[in-house]
Amino acid sequence: MPEASGDKQKTAAEGTRENRYFRRRSVLWPAKILIGKHELACQVWNLSLGGARVRIDLPIQEGTKVTLSVAGRGEMAASVAWSVDGSLGLDFLVSPEVVKRMFKDRLHILGLDDTD
């Protein structure tokens, strides 16, 4: 069974739909995941116009609707696409244009000023 776990990690790291459509950039930002009335601290490890990878100490079930709150930037509705070993893949439920507006002063630095 160890091979299955490794396969799942590879799938989680590479297999989201957004990974195919949007360029992803490494970042290290403090953030919060909001689920209902609960607020959980996390770190954003990478970001694209369609999603993000976050590090969080609590597992969250795939398919759970959450809000990602990035300090000084705002909030984005998202869905948990995958959860493996303290990392979550989030699919944003907002358009790429909304993400661009939130990070408009950083798009060029992040390499997110165009979609590949």
C-alpha positions in Angstrom: 0.0 0.0 0.0 2.9 2.6 0.3 2.8 3.0 -3.5 -0.9 4.0 -3.4 0.0 6.8 -0.9 2.8 8.0 -3.1 0.4 8.0 -6.1 -2.1 10.0 -4.2 0.5 12.6 -3.2 1.5 13.0 -6.8 -2.1 13.3 -7.9 -2.8 15.8 -5.2 0.3 17.9 -6.1 -0.2 17.8 -9.9 -3.8 16.8 -10.6 -6.0 19.7 -10.1 -7.8 21.2 -13.1 -6.4 24.7 -12.5 -2.8 23.4 -12.6 -3.5 22.7 -16.3 -5.0 26.1 -17.1 -3.2 28.6 -14.9 0.4 29.3 -14.0 1.2 28.7 -10.4 3.7 30.7 -8.4 5.3 29.9 -5.0 4.5 32.3 -2.2 4.6 32.1 1.6 1.8 34.1 3.0 -0.1 33.9 6.3 -3.8 33.5 5.7 -7.0 32.0 7.3 -9.4 29.4 6.2 -13.0 30.2 7.2 -15.5 27.4 7.5 -18.8 28.6 8.8 -18.1 30.4 12.1 -14.6 28.7 12.5 -11.4 30.4 11.6 -8.2 28.4 11.1 -4.7 29.8 10.6 -2.9 28.5 7.5 -0.1 29.4 5.1 -0.5 29.9 1.3 2.3 28.0 -0.4 1.4 28.7 -4.0 -1.2 30.6 -5.9 -2.7 30.7 -9.3 -5.6 32.5 -10.9 -7.7 29.3 -10.3 -6.6 28.0 -6.9 -4.0 27.7 -4.2 -2.1 25.2 -2.1 -2.3 25.9 1.6 -0.6 24.3 4.6 -3.0 23.8 7.6 -2.8 21.7 10.8 -6.3 20.3 10.5 -7.5 18.0 7.7 -10.5 19.3 5.8 -12.6 16.9 3.7 -12.5 17.2 0.0 -15.5 19.1 -1.4 -15.8 21.3 1.6 -16.7 24.9 0.8 -14.4 27.3 2.5 -13.3 30.9 2.3 -9.6 31.8 1.9 -8.8 35.1 3.7 -5.4 36.6 2.8 -4.4 39.5 5.0 -4.7 42.9 3.3 -6.1 41.3 0.1 -9.6 40.0 0.9 -11.5 36.8 0.8 -12.2 34.2 -1.9 -14.7 31.4 -1.9 -13.1 28.1 -2.6 -13.7 24.3 -2.5 -11.2 21.8 -1.2 -10.0 19.8 -4.2 -7.6 17.5 -2.3 -6.2 17.1 1.2 -2.9 15.3 1.8 -0.6 15.4 4.9 -1.4 18.9 6.1 -1.7 20.4 2.7 -4.9 21.4 0.9 -5.5 22.1 -2.8 -8.2 24.8 -3.2 -10.2 25.5 -6.3 -11.4 29.1 -6.3 -15.1 29.6 -6.8 -14.5 33.1 -8.1 -13.4 34.1 -11.6 -9.7 34.7 -12.5 -10.7 38.4 -12.9 -11.6 38.6 -9.2 -8.2 37.1 -8.2 -6.5 39.5 -10.6 -8.2 42.5 -8.9 -7.2 41.2 -5.4 -3.6 41.0 -6.4 -3.5 43.7 -9.1 -0.4 45.4 -7.6 1.5 42.1 -7.6 0.4 40.4 -10.8 3.6 41.1 -12.7 5.8 40.1 -9.8 3.8 36.9 -9.3 3.8 36.1 -13.1 0.0 36.0 -13.0 -0.6 38.9 -15.5 -1.5 36.4 -18.2 -3.1 33.0 -18.5 -1.2 30.2 -20.3 
